[in-house]
Amino acid sequence: MRVWLNKYFGFSKSEFNGLLLLVLIIAALKAVPFFYGFIKVEENDSEALLSQLAKIEITDNELRVHKAKRFAPTFNKKSKLFKFDPNQLNADRWQMLGLSPKQAQAVINYVSKGGKFRKAEDLRKMYTISPDLYQKLLPFVVIDPRYSSNPRNDFTYVKKEVAKKPAVIIDVNHADSAELEEIKGIGPALARRISRYRDRLGGFYRKEQLLDVYGLDSNRYNEIKDQVKLGPAVYKTVNLNTAQFEDMKRIPYLTLKQMNAIIQYRKQHGNYVTAADLKKIVILNQELIDRISPYLSF
């Protein structure tokens, strides 16, 4: 073929190979539709699966019938109906009512394991009893009153009165940490802080000073204020006419700048006579003077 093409068309060896490759590609493309038909995947598999599942759905009543059919036939012409309490019937009497031996034994097993029929309709709980047999037996069921009552209602609930503890009133000026913990809302850590702060002052002269204790906010204060009282205290006072800078630090309400101003004013103008003399110092206001007055001496 190559000789023939060279004779009439003058193809070189590389041109001939290219032509041959092109022919093979065209042939492969022509064959694709033929082979695709064999490997095509069937569509709508999910819809088919759902359709199959729908066919096997079983209703509650069908399930009851299905389970009942696992046993022997449930009612025959030899059955005898009579009034009965399903809680006290033995296997033979159940069979007289139309149950097979297996069905009767299933009911006996239910009762022996603690099961109770508290009303006639409870027979529906037994899947071994078909709906038809249930309808035949229902008019003859008589439940003993001792079984018909709900055990949860047999109890008499007695509300136990718990005596309320009298409100605890703690003297925060004299109580130790353990006694302070008896105050509702005060834990061990806060009790220790209150005790240390009180010892630094020598005592509280008003309840609101508890707000100065770290960790005791206004909400906590409102919770405990009616549980505390202030007994007489011996305040640790600082003599303003002899105090040095380190002595002034015992008063917690003053800043370092205010302490220095008090000492410098005394050096320039002489000793203080009363707390009113502190009004002459510009950086001290009346509210602050009132707070520190119980802890000052002259």
WOCORSUL-V951136 format. One record per residue. N is the residue number from 1. SS is DSSP state (A for helix, B for strand, O for the rest). OMEGA is omega in whole degrees, 0 to 359 (* if undefined). Layout:
n=<N | N>
ss=<SS | SS>
omega=<OMEGA | OMEGA>
//
This chain:
n=<1 | 2 | 3 | 4 | 5 | 6 | 7 | 8 | 9 | 10 | 11 | 12 | 13 | 14 | 15 | 16 | 17 | 18 | 19 | 20 | 21 | 22 | 23 | 24 | 25 | 26 | 27 | 28 | 29 | 30 | 31 | 32 | 33 | 34 | 35 | 36 | 37 | 38 | 39 | 40 | 41 | 42 | 43 | 44 | 45 | 46 | 47 | 48 | 49 | 50 | 51 | 52 | 53 | 54 | 55 | 56 | 57 | 58 | 59 | 60 | 61 | 62 | 63 | 64 | 65 | 66 | 67 | 68 | 69 | 70 | 71 | 72 | 73 | 74 | 75 | 76 | 77 | 78 | 79 | 80 | 81 | 82 | 83 | 84 | 85 | 86 | 87 | 88 | 89 | 90 | 91 | 92 | 93 | 94 | 95 | 96 | 97 | 98 | 99 | 100 | 101 | 102 | 103 | 104 | 105 | 106 | 107 | 108 | 109 | 110 | 111 | 112 | 113 | 114 | 115 | 116 | 117 | 118 | 119 | 120 | 121 | 122 | 123 | 124 | 125 | 126 | 127 | 128 | 129 | 130 | 131 | 132 | 133 | 134 | 135 | 136 | 137 | 138 | 139 | 140 | 141 | 142 | 143 | 144 | 145 | 146 | 147 | 148 | 149 | 150 | 151 | 152 | 153 | 154 | 155 | 156 | 157 | 158 | 159 | 160 | 161 | 162 | 163 | 164 | 165 | 166 | 167 | 168 | 169 | 170 | 171 | 172 | 173 | 174 | 175 | 176 | 177 | 178 | 179 | 180 | 181 | 182 | 183 | 184 | 185 | 186 | 187 | 188 | 189 | 190 | 191 | 192 | 193 | 194 | 195 | 196 | 197 | 198 | 199 | 200 | 201 | 202 | 203 | 204 | 205 | 206 | 207 | 208 | 209 | 210 | 211 | 212 | 213 | 214 | 215 | 216 | 217 | 218 | 219 | 220 | 221 | 222 | 223 | 224 | 225 | 226 | 227 | 228 | 229 | 230 | 231 | 232 | 233 | 234 | 235 | 236 | 237 | 238 | 239 | 240 | 241 | 242 | 243 | 244 | 245 | 246 | 247 | 248 | 249 | 250 | 251 | 252 | 253 | 254 | 255 | 256 | 257 | 258 | 259 | 260 | 261 | 262 | 263 | 264 | 265 | 266 | 267 | 268 | 269 | 270 | 271 | 272 | 273 | 274 | 275 | 276 | 277 | 278 | 279 | 280 | 281 | 282 | 283 | 284 | 285 | 286 | 287 | 288 | 289 | 290 | 291 | 292 | 293 | 294 | 295 | 296 | 297 | 298>
ss=<O | A | A | A | A | A | A | A | O | O | O | O | A | A | A | A | A | A | A | A | A | A | A | A | A | A | A | A | A | A | A | A | A | A | A | A | A | A | A | O | O | O | O | O | A | A | A | A | A | A | A | A | A | A | A | O | O | O | O | A | A | A | A | A | A | A | A | A | O | O | O | O | O | O | O | O | O | O | O | O | O | O | O | B | O | O | O | O | O | O | A | A | A | A | A | A | O | O | O | O | A | A | A | A | A | A | A | A | A | A | A | A | O | O | O | O | O | O | O | A | A | A | A | A | A | O | O | O | O | O | A | A | A | A | A | A | A | A | O | O | B | O | O | O | A | A | A | A | O | O | A | A | A | O | O | O | O | O | O | O | O | O | O | O | O | O | O | O | O | B | B | O | O | O | O | O | A | A | A | A | O | O | O | O | O | O | O | A | A | A | A | A | A | A | A | A | A | A | A | A | A | O | O | O | O | O | A | A | A | A | A | A | O | O | O | O | O | A | A | A | A | A | A | A | A | A | A | B | B | O | O | O | O | O | O | O | O | B | B | O | O | O | O | O | A | A | A | A | O | O | O | O | O | O | O | A | A | A | A | A | A | A | A | A | A | A | A | A | A | O | O | O | O | O | A | A | A | A | A | A | O | O | O | O | O | A | A | A | A | A | A | A | A | A | A | B | B | O>
omega=<180 | 180 | 181 | 179 | 179 | 183 | 186 | 185 | 178 | 177 | 173 | 181 | 180 | 178 | 178 | 179 | 178 | 178 | 180 | 178 | 179 | 180 | 180 | 179 | 180 | 180 | 179 | 179 | 179 | 184 | 183 | 181 | 182 | 181 | 181 | 181 | 181 | 186 | 181 | 182 | 180 | 183 | 175 | 177 | 182 | 179 | 179 | 180 | 179 | 179 | 179 | 179 | 182 | 183 | 185 | 178 | 181 | 178 | 181 | 181 | 178 | 178 | 179 | 181 | 181 | 180 | 180 | 182 | 177 | 181 | 179 | 178 | 192 | 182 | 179 | 185 | 182 | 181 | 180 | 181 | 178 | 180 | 185 | 173 | 184 | 178 | 187 | 185 | 175 | 185 | 182 | 181 | 176 | 180 | 176 | 179 | 177 | 179 | 175 | 178 | 180 | 178 | 180 | 181 | 179 | 178 | 179 | 179 | 179 | 181 | 183 | 180 | 176 | 179 | 182 | 171 | 184 | 174 | 185 | 183 | 180 | 176 | 180 | 180 | 182 | 180 | 178 | 179 | 183 | 179 | 180 | 180 | 178 | 180 | 179 | 184 | 189 | 182 | 185 | 182 | 177 | 184 | 175 | 182 | 182 | 177 | 187 | 180 | 178 | 183 | 180 | 180 | 181 | 183 | 174 | 182 | 180 | 180 | 182 | 179 | 179 | 181 | 180 | 177 | 178 | 181 | 181 | 176 | 185 | 176 | 185 | 178 | 183 | 183 | 174 | 184 | 181 | 179 | 179 | 179 | 178 | 178 | 180 | 181 | 180 | 178 | 182 | 183 | 181 | 178 | 179 | 179 | 179 | 181 | 180 | 181 | 178 | 180 | 178 | 181 | 188 | 180 | 176 | 176 | 172 | 185 | 184 | 178 | 177 | 178 | 179 | 180 | 181 | 179 | 180 | 182 | 185 | 179 | 178 | 180 | 180 | 179 | 187 | 189 | 180 | 180 | 183 | 174 | 182 | 175 | 179 | 183 | 174 | 185 | 175 | 185 | 177 | 179 | 184 | 184 | 179 | 186 | 172 | 186 | 181 | 178 | 182 | 182 | 178 | 178 | 189 | 188 | 184 | 173 | 179 | 180 | 180 | 177 | 181 | 180 | 179 | 181 | 181 | 179 | 179 | 180 | 183 | 188 | 178 | 185 | 174 | 178 | 178 | 179 | 179 | 180 | 181 | 179 | 182 | 178 | 190 | 187 | 176 | 177 | 185 | 180 | 180 | 180 | 179 | 182 | 185 | 185 | 181 | 184 | 180 | 171 | 186 | *>
//
